[in-house]
Amino acid sequence: MITTPLSSSDLLARLSDERDAMRTFVALLEQEQKALLSTDTDALLSLAEQKTKQSDKIQALARERRASLPDSLTTEKSLQAKSPPGLALWHEIRQLAEQAQRQNHINGELIQLKMRYNQQALVALVGATQHAAGIYGADGQPSLPSSGRTLGSG
């Protein structure tokens, strides 16, 4: 990979862009969690699209960052040598990435919970429909299930 050297201020600007993109991504995950916890989940499709775009942006910024640093050094070591003020930004980016990972895991659990709930509701509805279908006989007359007891007998 060809390394494109950046000035310290350019590197700080790129790190700021990457941090801001991570903040936006975390905010989207928080919005997704609120939507998953509410009964109105219409926003989920839009949020999924926004998350995909933001994830692509973060990946592009990370590629640019890696391309601008020497291959032999980690981002942290490069920043220690080239731009010590960038270390605080880098640590914030890493913290945001960890926060995003935790939030994404929680959201995944909420999605699984909603899917189980929806599956159970579907099974109940299908069972009720099948039971209701047996209320009428082939002649179209009601054939209510009998418990074997006469009404009022006890």
Backbone as CSV, one residue per row, in Angstrom:
resi,resn,N_x,N_y,N_z,CA_x,CA_y,CA_z,C_x,C_y,C_z
1,MET,0.840,-1.163,0.000,0.000,0.000,0.000,0.894,1.238,0.000
2,ILE,0.579,2.194,-0.827,1.330,3.438,-0.891,0.812,4.369,0.193
3,THR,1.736,4.864,1.003,1.354,5.749,2.081,1.372,7.183,1.595
4,THR,0.284,7.875,1.823,0.182,9.281,1.469,0.372,10.090,2.744
5,PRO,1.548,10.748,2.897,1.768,11.482,4.136,0.800,12.661,4.273
6,LEU,0.330,12.858,5.477,-0.572,13.967,5.772,0.081,14.883,6.794
7,SER,-0.277,16.149,6.724,0.178,17.064,7.767,-0.558,16.708,9.050
8,SER,-0.037,17.164,10.159,-0.663,16.896,11.445,-2.093,17.452,11.484
9,SER,-2.289,18.639,10.931,-3.632,19.233,10.945,-4.595,18.455,10.042
10,ASP,-4.106,17.956,8.904,-4.960,17.137,8.028,-5.341,15.824,8.710
11,LEU,-4.374,15.241,9.408,-4.641,13.997,10.125,-5.667,14.241,11.236
12,LEU,-5.536,15.334,11.963,-6.507,15.675,13.003,-7.894,15.883,12.401
13,ALA,-7.955,16.529,11.242,-9.254,16.760,10.584,-9.893,15.427,10.189
14,ARG,-9.093,14.503,9.675,-9.631,13.191,9.291,-10.113,12.407,10.508
15,LEU,-9.339,12.485,11.580,-9.754,11.799,12.804,-11.041,12.412,13.351
16,SER,-11.168,13.720,13.257,-12.402,14.390,13.693,-13.588,13.922,12.857
17,ASP,-13.375,13.780,11.553,-14.440,13.289,10.670,-14.851,11.861,11.054
18,GLU,-13.847,11.045,11.338,-14.129,9.655,11.709,-14.875,9.600,13.051
19,ARG,-14.447,10.421,14.008,-15.136,10.480,15.304,-16.583,10.934,15.129
20,ASP,-16.799,11.967,14.316,-18.161,12.474,14.094,-19.044,11.421,13.427
21,ALA,-18.460,10.667,12.506,-19.213,9.597,11.840,-19.583,8.506,12.844
22,MET,-18.682,8.203,13.766,-18.978,7.196,14.799,-20.064,7.701,15.746
23,ARG,-20.012,8.976,16.091,-21.064,9.550,16.955,-22.432,9.423,16.283
24,THR,-22.482,9.728,14.995,-23.741,9.626,14.255,-24.229,8.186,14.235
25,PHE,-23.311,7.244,14.049,-23.678,5.832,14.013,-24.251,5.381,15.357
26,VAL,-23.616,5.786,16.449,-24.104,5.435,17.782,-25.499,6.038,18.002
27,ALA,-25.700,7.266,17.552,-27.014,7.913,17.688,-28.077,7.137,16.907
28,LEU,-27.721,6.638,15.732,-28.663,5.836,14.950,-29.018,4.540,15.681
29,LEU,-28.019,3.925,16.309,-28.284,2.701,17.073,-29.195,2.983,18.261
30,GLU,-29.023,4.145,18.884,-29.894,4.513,19.996,-31.323,4.749,19.501
31,GLN,-31.470,5.384,18.344,-32.806,5.574,17.761,-33.435,4.231,17.428
32,GLU,-32.625,3.321,16.925,-33.120,1.992,16.595,-33.630,1.290,17.860
33,GLN,-32.891,1.419,18.956,-33.325,0.793,20.201,-34.665,1.369,20.654
34,LYS,-34.823,2.679,20.573,-36.094,3.296,20.964,-37.232,2.768,20.090
35,ALA,-36.980,2.621,18.804,-38.008,2.095,17.899,-38.339,0.643,18.238
36,LEU,-37.336,-0.131,18.580,-37.556,-1.534,18.928,-38.329,-1.679,20.239
37,LEU,-38.159,-0.733,21.138,-38.856,-0.791,22.420,-40.271,-0.233,22.345
38,SER,-40.560,0.503,21.283,-41.895,1.061,21.129,-42.779,0.094,20.348
39,THR,-44.052,0.419,20.289,-44.966,-0.417,19.507,-44.999,0.012,18.050
40,ASP,-44.477,1.204,17.759,-44.451,1.715,16.386,-43.061,1.480,15.808
41,THR,-42.927,0.456,14.984,-41.621,0.092,14.443,-41.458,0.494,12.976
42,ASP,-42.290,1.428,12.509,-42.209,1.865,11.118,-40.854,2.487,10.777
43,ALA,-40.192,3.079,11.746,-38.920,3.766,11.503,-37.756,2.799,11.278
44,LEU,-37.938,1.532,11.581,-36.815,0.587,11.518,-36.209,0.443,10.123
45,LEU,-37.027,0.421,9.091,-36.504,0.280,7.731,-35.629,1.469,7.370
46,SER,-36.104,2.658,7.648,-35.337,3.878,7.370,-34.036,3.880,8.172
47,LEU,-34.113,3.495,9.437,-32.913,3.461,10.273,-31.901,2.442,9.750
48,ALA,-32.379,1.313,9.259,-31.470,0.297,8.711,-30.722,0.853,7.506
49,GLU,-31.427,1.576,6.658,-30.781,2.191,5.485,-29.759,3.234,5.909
50,GLN,-30.122,4.059,6.895,-29.203,5.084,7.382,-27.965,4.457,8.029
51,LYS,-28.176,3.382,8.779,-27.041,2.692,9.417,-26.094,2.119,8.373
52,THR,-26.643,1.565,7.307,-25.797,1.008,6.251,-24.945,2.101,5.609
53,LYS,-25.555,3.220,5.298,-24.810,4.340,4.700,-23.735,4.849,5.653
54,GLN,-24.087,4.974,6.924,-23.130,5.488,7.896,-21.994,4.496,8.102
55,SER,-22.302,3.222,8.105,-21.266,2.196,8.240,-20.298,2.251,7.053
56,ASP,-20.841,2.430,5.853,-19.987,2.548,4.664,-19.072,3.762,4.779
57,LYS,-19.611,4.853,5.301,-18.825,6.080,5.466,-17.693,5.854,6.469
58,ILE,-18.008,5.194,7.571,-16.991,4.908,8.592,-15.886,4.034,8.016
59,GLN,-16.260,3.026,7.245,-15.258,2.142,6.642,-14.362,2.903,5.682
60,ALA,-14.933,3.803,4.894,-14.139,4.599,3.958,-13.176,5.510,4.715
61,LEU,-13.654,6.137,5.777,-12.780,7.004,6.574,-11.653,6.200,7.232
62,ALA,-11.963,5.010,7.699,-10.942,4.158,8.314,-9.895,3.738,7.281
63,ARG,-10.339,3.421,6.062,-9.380,3.075,4.989,-8.462,4.256,4.689
64,GLU,-9.038,5.449,4.601,-8.238,6.649,4.354,-7.227,6.872,5.471
65,ARG,-7.658,6.694,6.711,-6.746,6.855,7.852,-5.597,5.866,7.757
66,ARG,-5.920,4.602,7.517,-4.865,3.582,7.433,-3.915,3.860,6.279
67,ALA,-4.439,4.357,5.168,-3.599,4.644,4.002,-2.662,5.823,4.271
68,SER,-3.026,6.682,5.185,-2.204,7.859,5.446,-1.149,7.631,6.524
69,LEU,-1.164,6.450,7.136,-0.208,6.132,8.188,0.749,5.048,7.700
70,PRO,1.972,5.026,8.248,2.917,3.982,7.838,2.378,2.587,8.126
71,ASP,2.594,1.669,7.189,2.097,0.297,7.331,2.664,-0.414,8.553
72,SER,3.878,-0.074,8.933,4.552,-0.820,9.993,4.067,-0.456,11.390
73,LEU,3.273,0.615,11.514,2.845,1.060,12.834,1.331,0.975,12.992
74,THR,0.903,0.747,14.218,-0.520,0.820,14.498,-0.935,2.291,14.481
75,THR,-2.214,2.541,14.432,-2.706,3.920,14.457,-2.212,4.621,15.719
76,GLU,-2.281,3.936,16.835,-1.866,4.537,18.106,-0.394,4.931,18.079
77,LYS,0.451,4.025,17.632,1.898,4.323,17.594,2.203,5.428,16.577
78,SER,1.516,5.415,15.460,1.713,6.470,14.463,1.337,7.833,15.034
79,LEU,0.220,7.873,15.748,-0.213,9.140,16.325,0.736,9.598,17.430
80,GLN,1.248,8.670,18.209,2.220,9.041,19.242,3.436,9.705,18.609
81,ALA,3.861,9.182,17.461,5.047,9.711,16.791,4.751,10.964,15.973
82,LYS,3.615,10.980,15.283,3.354,12.038,14.308,2.443,13.145,14.823
83,SER,1.451,12.785,15.631,0.448,13.758,16.044,-0.119,13.413,17.414
84,PRO,0.651,13.670,18.479,0.158,13.348,19.823,-1.221,13.931,20.139
85,PRO,-1.613,15.119,19.636,-2.967,15.593,19.921,-4.049,14.682,19.313
86,GLY,-3.707,13.919,18.306,-4.659,13.012,17.684,-4.982,11.795,18.546
87,LEU,-4.150,11.536,19.564,-4.395,10.370,20.424,-5.734,10.468,21.150
88,ALA,-6.084,11.647,21.616,-7.367,11.799,22.315,-8.518,11.497,21.361
89,LEU,-8.414,11.967,20.128,-9.453,11.663,19.133,-9.516,10.167,18.864
90,TRP,-8.358,9.559,18.719,-8.295,8.128,18.444,-8.930,7.330,19.586
91,HIS,-8.631,7.716,20.829,-9.222,7.008,21.974,-10.743,7.187,21.993
92,GLU,-11.215,8.367,21.627,-12.657,8.590,21.571,-13.291,7.733,20.474
93,ILE,-12.633,7.636,19.328,-13.132,6.790,18.234,-13.239,5.344,18.708
94,ARG,-12.235,4.881,19.403,-12.252,3.494,19.894,-13.353,3.280,20.926
95,GLN,-13.551,4.255,21.810,-14.629,4.145,22.797,-15.996,4.132,22.113
96,LEU,-16.160,4.974,21.103,-17.421,5.002,20.363,-17.656,3.682,19.637
97,ALA,-16.581,3.095,19.109,-16.711,1.806,18.423,-17.149,0.726,19.411
98,GLU,-16.598,0.740,20.617,-17.005,-0.226,21.641,-18.461,0.007,22.048
99,GLN,-18.848,1.273,22.183,-20.236,1.607,22.524,-21.176,1.127,21.418
100,ALA,-20.786,1.332,20.167,-21.604,0.892,19.033,-21.747,-0.627,19.037
101,GLN,-20.675,-1.317,19.352,-20.726,-2.777,19.385,-21.684,-3.263,20.468
102,ARG,-21.614,-2.660,21.652,-22.528,-3.044,22.743,-23.976,-2.734,22.361
103,GLN,-24.202,-1.539,21.820,-25.555,-1.116,21.448,-26.122,-2.034,20.362
104,ASN,-25.285,-2.379,19.398,-25.718,-3.264,18.317,-26.085,-4.644,18.866
105,HIS,-25.345,-5.114,19.847,-25.650,-6.408,20.466,-27.003,-6.351,21.178
106,ILE,-27.231,-5.275,21.933,-28.515,-5.107,22.629,-29.658,-5.058,21.616
107,ASN,-29.466,-4.298,20.539,-30.511,-4.193,19.520,-30.779,-5.551,18.877
108,GLY,-29.744,-6.319,18.655,-29.920,-7.661,18.107,-30.758,-8.535,19.029
109,GLU,-30.517,-8.425,20.339,-31.313,-9.174,21.320,-32.772,-8.718,21.288
110,LEU,-32.981,-7.406,21.175,-34.358,-6.891,21.102,-35.068,-7.384,19.841
111,ILE,-34.345,-7.447,18.740,-34.928,-7.952,17.495,-35.323,-9.418,17.656
112,GLN,-34.452,-10.215,18.266,-34.771,-11.627,18.505,-36.004,-11.765,19.398
113,LEU,-36.095,-10.917,20.416,-37.245,-10.945,21.320,-38.533,-10.607,20.570
114,LYS,-38.487,-9.573,19.738,-39.671,-9.198,18.940,-40.052,-10.320,17.985
115,MET,-39.054,-10.956,17.378,-39.345,-12.051,16.452,-40.022,-13.218,17.182
116,ARG,-39.550,-13.545,18.391,-40.182,-14.624,19.169,-41.617,-14.247,19.525
117,TYR,-41.823,-13.004,19.947,-43.159,-12.535,20.291,-44.073,-12.625,19.075
118,ASN,-43.597,-12.152,17.921,-44.403,-12.202,16.697,-44.714,-13.639,16.297
119,GLN,-43.767,-14.535,16.456,-43.987,-15.944,16.124,-45.053,-16.549,17.032
120,GLN,-44.975,-16.231,18.322,-45.974,-16.741,19.255,-47.361,-16.184,18.932
121,ALA,-47.425,-14.897,18.589,-48.713,-14.286,18.230,-49.274,-14.938,16.974
122,LEU,-48.416,-15.220,16.006,-48.845,-15.863,14.771,-49.379,-17.265,15.040
123,VAL,-48.696,-18.010,15.875,-49.164,-19.359,16.231,-50.528,-19.282,16.905
124,ALA,-50.693,-18.300,17.803,-51.983,-18.146,18.485,-53.083,-17.782,17.492
125,LEU,-52.789,-16.903,16.553,-53.791,-16.507,15.561,-54.153,-17.664,14.636
126,VAL,-53.151,-18.406,14.205,-53.422,-19.551,13.336,-54.261,-20.575,14.090
127,GLY,-53.938,-20.811,15.359,-54.722,-21.757,16.157,-56.154,-21.291,16.329
128,ALA,-56.336,-20.000,16.569,-57.695,-19.456,16.727,-58.472,-19.556,15.430
129,THR,-57.811,-19.316,14.322,-58.464,-19.411,13.010,-58.887,-20.848,12.736
130,GLN,-58.016,-21.781,13.032,-58.355,-23.184,12.802,-59.506,-23.616,13.708
131,HIS,-59.515,-23.116,14.936,-60.600,-23.451,15.861,-61.907,-22.821,15.371
132,ALA,-61.833,-21.582,14.931,-63.033,-20.890,14.444,-63.571,-21.548,13.186
133,ALA,-62.704,-22.099,12.372,-63.148,-22.742,11.137,-63.994,-23.971,11.432
134,GLY,-63.819,-24.556,12.611,-64.594,-25.743,12.965,-65.926,-25.418,13.607
135,ILE,-66.286,-24.168,13.738,-67.551,-23.777,14.370,-68.742,-24.123,13.481
136,TYR,-68.598,-24.056,12.167,-69.693,-24.331,11.241,-69.475,-25.681,10.583
137,GLY,-70.557,-26.424,10.470,-70.491,-27.720,9.826,-70.520,-27.573,8.314
138,ALA,-70.447,-28.710,7.623,-70.461,-28.728,6.163,-71.764,-28.165,5.613
139,ASP,-72.854,-28.259,6.383,-74.147,-27.735,5.923,-74.309,-26.241,6.212
140,GLY,-73.253,-25.583,6.784,-73.313,-24.153,7.059,-73.987,-23.815,8.364
141,GLN,-74.448,-24.833,9.089,-75.104,-24.606,10.375,-74.059,-24.626,11.497
142,PRO,-74.294,-23.831,12.528,-73.343,-23.822,13.645,-73.226,-25.194,14.272
143,SER,-72.016,-25.590,14.544,-71.790,-26.831,15.280,-70.790,-26.509,16.381
144,LEU,-71.290,-25.872,17.413,-70.436,-25.468,18.519,-69.951,-26.699,19.256
145,PRO,-68.723,-26.653,19.674,-68.204,-27.803,20.419,-68.985,-27.980,21.719
146,SER,-69.234,-29.200,22.046,-70.020,-29.511,23.233,-69.076,-30.006,24.317
147,SER,-69.334,-29.550,25.526,-68.494,-30.001,26.650,-69.052,-31.280,27.245
148,GLY,-70.226,-31.689,26.770,-70.830,-32.877,27.328,-71.777,-32.557,28.477
149,ARG,-71.833,-31.285,28.848,-72.743,-30.864,29.924,-73.842,-30.021,29.338
150,THR,-74.969,-30.043,29.936,-76.094,-29.193,29.529,-75.949,-27.882,30.236
151,LEU,-76.279,-26.817,29.536,-76.183,-25.499,30.116,-76.997,-25.436,31.395
152,GLY,-76.394,-24.935,32.446,-77.088,-24.811,33.720,-76.952,-26.036,34.618
153,SER,-76.429,-27.133,34.071,-76.264,-28.319,34.926,-74.916,-28.212,35.614
154,GLY,-74.799,-28.744,36.710,-73.599,-28.498,37.386,-72.912,-29.461,38.107
